Amino acid sequence: MTYREENGRTVIPLLFEPEGSKFIVFRTAVQKPHITGIMKDNQNIFPGYSFKTKEFPYINFRRNGEKVNAEVVEPGNYTLVWSDGHREELKSDRKNEIIELSGEWTVKFDPNWGAPANVKIDQLKSWTEFDNIGIKYYSGTATYRKSFQLNNQDLNQNRLVLDLGNVKEMASVKINGHQMQVMWSAPFRFDITLFVKSGTNELEVEVVNMWVNRLIGDGKLPQDQRLTKTNIIKFNALDAGKYLRVSGLMGPVKINLIKQVNLK
């Protein structure tokens, strides 16, 4: 959507997440009109870059059939230069809103692995910080559930991105019954635009951690009470607790409302 050709080379702006990677595919299809230059408040975003790097790009573009939508994250006066030489001015004075999903969560554990079946919490934290030893040493899958409210204004001309914040180690999301992908690395973000509605929405976050915490917990128990078996004896040591791995959903969990503008 945004690129330019210079001296036989194709120049593309790319934003990488920590330890991220991307595939760039060059097709032989006929070129569609595309953006070759972007300025914000008379300073270059592309080509060149004059701003401090942030979590989200200042402005991003998505094709929707024959139309192009601009996602404006940072307010300002934008100038877009198209491949046919056309210049388009775009002004935004609204900073994107964030809805924080704080308050009470219900968490479901598998009691066959030592934890209580259900707990209610009012603050997201690592399982290793719980006083309940069944949760402290839990390894396996837990499901977090929460309801949240949206209104028509939240949905109007916005793309909604759910950000789980800190997760250890893997997570998948179900929003209003729609199962989304599994993610195993940060950032744990999910585009939920098509699956939310005005009114009450239901969120489920399924989190899976590693086995080390259950092994450490079992190392403190008699053989006949352990849930696992291993020949790795370091988890039976008195100081094995130092190997406990942060686990679960720590958040903060939030929904980014990213403003969308139809370009001419």
LODO-675022 format. One record per residue: residue in three letters; x, y, z of N, C-alpha, C in turn. Coordinates in steps of 0.2 Angstrom, whole numbers, padded with zeros to 4 digits, always signed. Last residue first. Layout:
<pts>
alaXYZXYZXYZ...
</pts>
This chain:
<pts>
lys-0049+0047-0002-0052+0049-0008-0048+0046-0014leu-0050+0036+0012-0047+0041+0008-0050+0042+0001asn-0059+0036+0027-0059+0034+0020-0055+0039+0016val-0051+0032+0043-0054+0037+0038-0053+0035+0031gln-0052+0026+0059-0052+0025+0052-0055+0030+0048lys-0044+0025+0075-0048+0029+0070-0047+0027+0063ile-0044+0012+0086-0040+0016+0081-0044+0019+0076leu-0044+0009+0102-0049+0011+0097-0045+0015+0092asn-0038-0005+0111-0036+0001+0107-0041+0003+0102ile-0042-0012+0126-0044-0011+0119-0042-0005+0116lys-0031-0021+0137-0035-0015+0135-0037-0016+0128val-0024-0027+0151-0028-0029+0146-0032-0023+0144pro-0007-0026+0157-0014-0024+0157-0018-0025+0151gly-0007-0044+0160-0010-0038+0157-0005-0032+0157met-0005-0057+0164-0003-0051+0169-0006-0044+0167leu-0009-0073+0164-0011-0066+0161-0010-0061+0166gly+0004-0085+0167-0003-0083+0167-0004-0076+0163ser+0020-0084+0176+0015-0088+0172+0008-0084+0172val+0037-0085+0179+0031-0080+0179+0026-0084+0174arg+0043-0100+0186+0043-0095+0180+0036-0091+0180leu+0055-0104+0198+0048-0103+0196+0048-0098+0190tyr+0068-0106+0202+0067-0107+0195+0059-0106+0193lys+0068-0104+0216+0071-0098+0212+0070-0100+0204gly+0063-0116+0221+0059-0110+0220+0061-0105+0216ala+0074-0124+0224+0071-0125+0218+0066-0119+0216asp+0081-0125+0235+0081-0118+0232+0078-0118+0225leu+0081-0138+0238+0078-0134+0243+0077-0127+0240ala+0077-0149+0224+0081-0145+0228+0078-0140+0233asn+0069-0154+0214+0068-0157+0221+0072-0153+0226phe+0074-0150+0202+0067-0147+0205+0065-0149+0212lys+0085-0157+0199+0086-0150+0202+0079-0147+0205ile+0082-0169+0194+0082-0169+0201+0083-0162+0204ile+0073-0176+0182+0077-0170+0183+0077-0168+0190asn+0065-0187+0179+0072-0189+0182+0076-0182+0183thr+0048-0186+0184+0054-0184+0180+0060-0186+0183lys+0030-0185+0185+0036-0189+0186+0042-0187+0181thr+0017-0177+0193+0021-0178+0188+0027-0183+0190leu+0010-0176+0205+0006-0176+0199+0010-0178+0193arg+0013-0184+0221+0015-0180+0215+0011-0181+0209gln+0011-0192+0231+0006-0186+0230+0008-0182+0224asp+0021-0201+0232+0014-0204+0231+0009-0198+0230gln+0032-0194+0236+0032-0197+0229+0024-0199+0228pro+0028-0178+0244+0030-0185+0244+0029-0189+0237leu+0033-0162+0237+0028-0167+0240+0031-0174+0240lys+0041-0154+0231+0040-0153+0238+0036-0158+0241gly+0041-0157+0218+0047-0158+0222+0047-0157+0229asp+0029-0152+0214+0029-0159+0215+0035-0161+0219gly+0033-0138+0212+0028-0140+0217+0028-0147+0219ile+0042-0141+0201+0045-0138+0207+0040-0139+0213leu+0033-0145+0192+0038-0150+0194+0041-0147+0200arg+0025-0134+0190+0022-0140+0193+0027-0145+0195asn+0034-0126+0184+0031-0124+0190+0028-0130+0194val+0038-0132+0172+0043-0131+0177+0039-0130+0184trp+0030-0132+0160+0029-0137+0166+0033-0136+0172met+0022-0116+0155+0026-0122+0155+0026-0127+0161asn+0005-0111+0151+0012-0110+0153+0016-0116+0152val-0008-0104+0142-0005-0110+0144+0002-0108+0146val-0024-0096+0142-0017-0096+0143-0014-0102+0145glu-0038-0089+0135-0035-0096+0137-0027-0095+0137val-0050-0078+0138-0043-0078+0136-0040-0085+0139glu-0065-0072+0132-0062-0078+0136-0055-0077+0133leu-0078-0060+0134-0071-0061+0132-0069-0067+0136glu-0093-0053+0128-0090-0058+0132-0083-0060+0129asn-0102-0038+0129-0097-0042+0125-0094-0047+0130thr-0116-0028+0129-0112-0032+0133-0108-0037+0128gly-0116-0014+0117-0119-0018+0123-0114-0022+0126ser-0112-0017+0100-0114-0012+0105-0118-0016+0111lys-0099-0030+0098-0105-0027+0096-0107-0021+0102val-0086-0039+0089-0089-0036+0095-0095-0032+0093phe-0080-0044+0078-0084-0049+0082-0086-0046+0088leu-0073-0036+0070-0079-0039+0067-0083-0043+0071thr-0062-0031+0078-0067-0027+0075-0074-0030+0073ile-0052-0037+0084-0058-0040+0086-0064-0036+0083asp-0036-0042+0082-0041-0038+0079-0048-0040+0080phe-0025-0044+0096-0030-0047+0092-0035-0042+0089arg-0009-0046+0102-0014-0041+0100-0019-0045+0095phe+0004-0047+0111-0002-0052+0111-0008-0047+0109pro+0019-0044+0102+0014-0042+0106+0008-0046+0105ala+0025-0060+0110+0022-0053+0111+0024-0049+0104ser+0020-0076+0105+0025-0071+0107+0022-0064+0107trp+0010-0085+0102+0015-0087+0107+0020-0082+0108met-0008-0086+0100-0002-0082+0099+0003-0084+0104val-0020-0093+0090-0016-0094+0096-0010-0090+0094gln-0035-0084+0084-0029-0088+0083-0025-0089+0090met-0052-0086+0090-0047-0083+0087-0040-0087+0087gln-0069-0090+0090-0062-0092+0092-0057-0089+0087his-0083-0082+0096-0079-0083+0090-0071-0084+0092gly-0090-0079+0108-0090-0086+0105-0086-0087+0099asn-0086-0066+0111-0093-0067+0109-0093-0074+0105ile-0070-0071+0107-0074-0065+0109-0081-0066+0106lys-0056-0079+0113-0063-0081+0111-0067-0074+0113val-0039-0081+0111-0044-0077+0113-0051-0079+0109ser-0024-0088+0118-0029-0088+0112-0035-0084+0115ala-0007-0089+0122-0013-0086+0123-0017-0087+0117met+0008-0094+0131+0004-0094+0125-0003-0091+0127glu+0013-0092+0144+0018-0091+0139+0014-0091+0132lys+0012-0076+0149+0017-0081+0149+0013-0088+0149val+0009-0059+0144+0007-0066+0144+0012-0071+0144asn+0006-0042+0145+0010-0047+0147+0007-0054+0148gly-0007-0037+0134-0001-0035+0138+0004-0041+0139leu-0017-0039+0126-0017-0043+0132-0012-0041+0136asp-0027-0029+0116-0020-0030+0118-0020-0033+0125leu-0038-0028+0103-0037-0031+0110-0030-0032+0111val-0043-0016+0093-0037-0020+0094-0037-0022+0101leu-0054-0010+0081-0053-0012+0088-0048-0017+0089arg-0056+0004+0071-0053-0003+0072-0052-0004+0079asn-0070+0015+0069-0064+0013+0073-0062+0005+0071gln-0082+0019+0064-0076+0021+0061-0070+0020+0065asn-0090+0016+0079-0091+0020+0073-0084+0022+0070leu-0088+0009+0091-0088+0005+0085-0088+0009+0079asp-0090+0019+0101-0084+0015+0101-0083+0012+0094gln-0103+0023+0098-0098+0028+0096-0091+0024+0096asn-0111+0012+0103-0110+0014+0095-0105+0018+0094asn-0101+0005+0116-0107+0008+0113-0106+0010+0106leu-0097-0010+0126-0096-0005+0121-0102-0001+0119gln-0092-0018+0141-0097-0014+0137-0094-0010+0132phe-0088-0035+0145-0086-0028+0145-0091-0025+0140ser-0084-0049+0156-0088-0045+0151-0086-0038+0151lys-0072-0062+0156-0074-0056+0158-0079-0053+0153arg-0061-0076+0160-0067-0073+0158-0069-0067+0160tyr-0047-0086+0157-0049-0080+0160-0056-0078+0157thr-0042-0102+0159-0046-0098+0155-0049-0092+0159ala-0027-0111+0159-0032-0108+0163-0036-0103+0158thr-0017-0126+0157-0021-0121+0154-0026-0118+0159gly-0001-0129+0165-0007-0131+0161-0010-0125+0158ser+0004-0129+0182+0006-0129+0175+0000-0132+0171tyr+0005-0121+0198+0001-0124+0193+0004-0123+0186tyr+0010-0116+0210+0014-0121+0206+0010-0124+0200lys+0000-0107+0213+0007-0105+0213+0011-0110+0209ile-0012-0115+0214-0011-0110+0208-0004-0108+0208gly-0009-0122+0225-0012-0126+0219-0011-0121+0213ile-0006-0113+0235-0001-0117+0232-0003-0121+0226asn-0012-0097+0236-0014-0104+0235-0009-0108+0232asp-0006-0085+0235-0005-0089+0241-0007-0096+0240phe+0001-0080+0219-0004-0082+0223-0002-0086+0229glu+0012-0078+0211+0011-0073+0217+0005-0075+0221thr+0012-0087+0201+0017-0088+0206+0016-0083+0212trp+0003-0082+0192+0001-0087+0196+0006-0088+0202ser+0004-0064+0191+0007-0071+0189+0004-0076+0194lys-0012-0055+0190-0005-0056+0192-0003-0063+0190leu-0025-0043+0189-0021-0048+0186-0014-0049+0188gln-0037-0042+0202-0031-0039+0199-0027-0045+0196asp-0048-0048+0207-0049-0041+0205-0043-0038+0202ile-0054-0065+0204-0048-0060+0205-0050-0053+0203lys-0061-0080+0208-0062-0073+0206-0056-0069+0208val-0058-0097+0202-0057-0092+0207-0059-0085+0204asn-0061-0114+0200-0063-0107+0198-0061-0103+0204ala-0055-0126+0204-0058-0126+0198-0059-0119+0195pro-0038-0125+0211-0045-0124+0212-0049-0124+0205ala-0025-0136+0205-0028-0129+0207-0035-0130+0208gly-0020-0149+0202-0019-0146+0208-0022-0140+0210trp-0024-0154+0190-0017-0152+0191-0016-0148+0197asn-0038-0156+0191-0034-0162+0190-0026-0161+0191pro-0043-0144+0189-0042-0146+0196-0038-0152+0196asp-0038-0132+0179-0040-0139+0179-0038-0142+0185phe-0047-0115+0181-0041-0120+0181-0043-0127+0180lys-0053-0100+0177-0055-0107+0177-0048-0111+0176val-0057-0085+0184-0052-0089+0181-0053-0096+0182thr-0065-0069+0181-0066-0076+0183-0060-0080+0180trp-0061-0053+0186-0060-0058+0181-0062-0065+0185glu-0065-0036+0190-0065-0043+0192-0064-0047+0185gly-0054-0023+0184-0059-0025+0188-0059-0033+0189ser-0051-0018+0167-0049-0019+0174-0055-0022+0178leu-0048-0015+0152-0052-0020+0155-0050-0022+0162glu-0048+0001+0146-0045-0003+0150-0050-0008+0153ile-0048+0008+0130-0053+0005+0135-0049+0000+0139ile-0042+0022+0123-0040+0016+0125-0046+0014+0131glu-0043+0032+0108-0045+0031+0114-0043+0023+0116asn-0031+0043+0099-0035+0036+0099-0037+0035+0107lys-0035+0060+0098-0030+0055+0100-0034+0048+0101arg-0040+0070+0085-0042+0066+0090-0037+0060+0092asp-0038+0078+0074-0037+0081+0081-0039+0077+0087ser-0032+0076+0058-0035+0072+0064-0033+0076+0070lys-0033+0078+0041-0032+0081+0047-0035+0077+0053leu-0025+0077+0026-0029+0073+0031-0027+0076+0037glu-0023+0079+0008-0023+0082+0015-0027+0078+0020glu-0015+0072-0005-0021+0072-0001-0019+0075+0006arg-0009+0074-0022-0008+0075-0015-0015+0076-0011his-0005+0064-0036-0010+0067-0032-0008+0068-0025gly+0005+0056-0042+0006+0063-0041+0001+0067-0037asp+0002+0043-0043+0000+0047-0049+0001+0055-0048ser+0005+0039-0030+0009+0037-0036+0008+0041-0042trp+0002+0052-0018+0000+0046-0022+0005+0045-0028val+0006+0058-0003+0008+0059-0010+0006+0052-0013leu-0002+0066+0011-0001+0060+0007+0001+0061+0000thr+0000+0074+0026+0000+0075+0018+0002+0068+0015tyr-0008+0078+0041-0005+0073+0037-0005+0075+0029asn-0008+0085+0056-0010+0087+0049-0005+0082+0044gly-0014+0075+0070-0009+0080+0067-0012+0081+0060pro-0014+0062+0082-0017+0068+0079-0012+0072+0076glu-0010+0045+0079-0008+0051+0082-0011+0057+0079val-0017+0036+0071-0016+0034+0078-0014+0041+0082val-0027+0032+0058-0024+0038+0061-0023+0037+0069glu-0028+0023+0045-0029+0022+0052-0024+0027+0055ala-0037+0025+0030-0031+0027+0034-0033+0026+0041asn-0042+0014+0017-0043+0017+0024-0037+0019+0027val-0047+0013+0001-0041+0013+0005-0043+0017+0012lys-0057+0003-0011-0056+0009-0006-0050+0008-0002glu-0059-0009-0017-0056-0003-0021-0054+0003-0017gly-0056-0018-0003-0059-0018-0010-0055-0013-0014asn-0048-0009+0007-0054-0013+0008-0058-0013+0001arg-0031-0008+0013-0036-0009+0007-0042-0012+0009arg-0025+0002+0025-0027-0004+0023-0032-0004+0017phe-0011+0011+0033-0016+0011+0028-0018+0003+0027asn-0007+0022+0047-0006+0016+0043-0012+0015+0038ile+0002+0033+0057-0003+0032+0052-0002+0026+0049tyr+0012+0030+0067+0008+0036+0067+0001+0036+0063pro+0012+0013+0073+0014+0018+0068+0009+0024+0069phe+0013+0010+0091+0009+0009+0084+0012+0015+0080glu+0024+0013+0100+0021+0007+0099+0017+0005+0093lys+0036+0024+0091+0031+0022+0096+0028+0015+0095thr+0050+0034+0088+0046+0027+0087+0042+0026+0092lys+0049+0051+0084+0051+0046+0089+0047+0040+0088phe+0052+0056+0067+0048+0056+0073+0051+0050+0078ser+0056+0056+0054+0058+0062+0058+0055+0062+0065tyr+0062+0047+0041+0058+0047+0047+0060+0052+0052gly+0061+0043+0023+0064+0046+0029+0059+0045+0035pro+0047+0045+0013+0053+0042+0015+0057+0046+0020phe+0038+0046+0028+0041+0041+0023+0041+0045+0016ile+0037+0056+0037+0037+0050+0040+0039+0044+0035asn+0044+0073+0038+0044+0066+0034+0042+0060+0039gln+0034+0086+0043+0040+0082+0044+0039+0076+0041asn+0022+0093+0042+0027+0096+0038+0034+0092+0039asp+0013+0086+0050+0015+0092+0052+0021+0095+0049lys+0019+0072+0041+0015+0074+0047+0018+0081+0050met+0019+0064+0025+0022+0069+0030+0017+0070+0035ile+0023+0052+0014+0019+0053+0020+0023+0059+0024gly+0023+0044-0002+0026+0049+0002+0021+0051+0008thr+0017+0035-0010+0024+0036-0011+0027+0040-0006ile+0003+0024-0011+0006+0030-0007+0014+0030-0008his-0004+0019-0026-0002+0018-0019+0002+0024-0017pro-0015+0011-0038-0012+0017-0035-0010+0016-0028lys-0008-0005-0042-0013-0001-0041-0010+0006-0038gln+0001-0014-0055+0001-0009-0049-0005-0005-0048val-0003-0030-0060-0003-0023-0062-0004-0019-0055ala+0007-0043-0053+0000-0040-0055+0001-0033-0056thr+0018-0050-0048+0018-0047-0055+0012-0044-0057arg+0023-0047-0031+0019-0050-0036+0020-0046-0043phe+0033-0050-0018+0033-0046-0024+0029-0050-0029val+0032-0050-0001+0030-0054-0007+0029-0049-0013ile+0040-0052+0014+0038-0047+0009+0038-0051+0002phe+0037-0056+0030+0038-0059+0023+0036-0053+0019lys+0045-0052+0046+0040-0051+0041+0042-0054+0034ser+0047-0053+0063+0050-0054+0057+0044-0053+0052gly+0053-0048+0080+0048-0050+0075+0051-0051+0068glu+0059-0044+0092+0060-0051+0089+0056-0053+0084pro+0046-0032+0094+0052-0036+0097+0053-0043+0095glu+0040-0028+0078+0039-0029+0085+0045-0032+0087phe+0044-0016+0065+0045-0023+0068+0043-0023+0075leu+0038-0009+0051+0038-0008+0059+0038-0015+0061leu+0043-0002+0036+0042-0008+0040+0042-0006+0047pro+0041+0005+0020+0042+0006+0027+0040+0000+0031ile+0051+0001+0006+0045+0000+0010+0046+0002+0017val+0057+0003-0010+0058+0006-0003+0051+0005+0000thr+0065-0005-0023+0058-0004-0020+0060-0002-0013arg+0076+0000-0036+0075-0003-0030+0068-0001-0027gly+0079+0008-0047+0078+0000-0048+0077-0003-0041asn+0079+0021-0042+0085+0018-0045+0085+0010-0045glu+0065+0018-0032+0070+0022-0033+0076+0019-0036glu+0048+0017-0028+0053+0014-0032+0059+0019-0034arg+0039+0015-0013+0041+0019-0019+0047+0016-0022tyr+0024+0012-0004+0031+0010-0006+0032+0015-0012thr+0010+0006+0004+0015+0012+0004+0022+0009+0002met+0004-0006+0000+0000+0000+0000+0004+0006+0000
</pts>
